[in-house]
Amino acid sequence: TMSDYLQKIKVSVKKSLMIPSDDLESDPELTLHINSCFSLIRSAGVSDALIMSGNGLVEALVLIYCKTFYGFTNDGSVKELPSSFDLLLRQLVLTQEV
């Protein structure tokens, strides 16, 4: 299910951000960013089935997204996703079309 996959991805995100797995204070923000990334991937035309398939590109996109925006304080500066995000997203879309 989507919630099981969300939990699995959240564990990977916590590891990549060096957040202890038992730290629950970060969960609401991480969940928000993960779901936002899923929405962005969906808006590019990727199906929920592919998003939840365990595809490594999806996990890489989520990790990049969360590393970019987690803990970001709104100080007026613009935070942008790195170009590697767009490259991987295009690759994922092409993978789906095959």
ChimeraX attribute file (.defattr): number of C-alpha atoms within 10 A of each C-alpha:
attribute: neighborCount
match mode: 1-to-1
recipient: residues
	/A:1	6
	/A:2	11
	/A:3	9
	/A:4	10
	/A:5	14
	/A:6	15
	/A:7	13
	/A:8	13
	/A:9	20
	/A:10	22
	/A:11	16
	/A:12	17
	/A:13	24
	/A:14	20
	/A:15	13
	/A:16	13
	/A:17	12
	/A:18	9
	/A:19	14
	/A:20	11
	/A:21	14
	/A:22	10
	/A:23	9
	/A:24	10
	/A:25	8
	/A:26	15
	/A:27	16
	/A:28	10
	/A:29	14
	/A:30	21
	/A:31	17
	/A:32	13
	/A:33	21
	/A:34	23
	/A:35	14
	/A:36	15
	/A:37	19
	/A:38	21
	/A:39	14
	/A:40	15
	/A:41	21
	/A:42	15
	/A:43	10
	/A:44	12
	/A:45	13
	/A:46	21
	/A:47	15
	/A:48	13
	/A:49	9
	/A:50	15
	/A:51	19
	/A:52	17
	/A:53	11
	/A:54	13
	/A:55	11
	/A:56	11
	/A:57	16
	/A:58	22
	/A:59	19
	/A:60	17
	/A:61	23
	/A:62	24
	/A:63	23
	/A:64	18
	/A:65	22
	/A:66	26
	/A:67	18
	/A:68	15
	/A:69	15
	/A:70	15
	/A:71	11
	/A:72	11
	/A:73	9
	/A:74	8
	/A:75	6
	/A:76	6
	/A:77	8
	/A:78	6
	/A:79	11
	/A:80	9
	/A:81	13
	/A:82	11
	/A:83	8
	/A:84	12
	/A:85	17
	/A:86	12
	/A:87	11
	/A:88	15
	/A:89	19
	/A:90	13
	/A:91	13
	/A:92	22
	/A:93	17
	/A:94	11
	/A:95	12
	/A:96	11
	/A:97	9
	/A:98	5
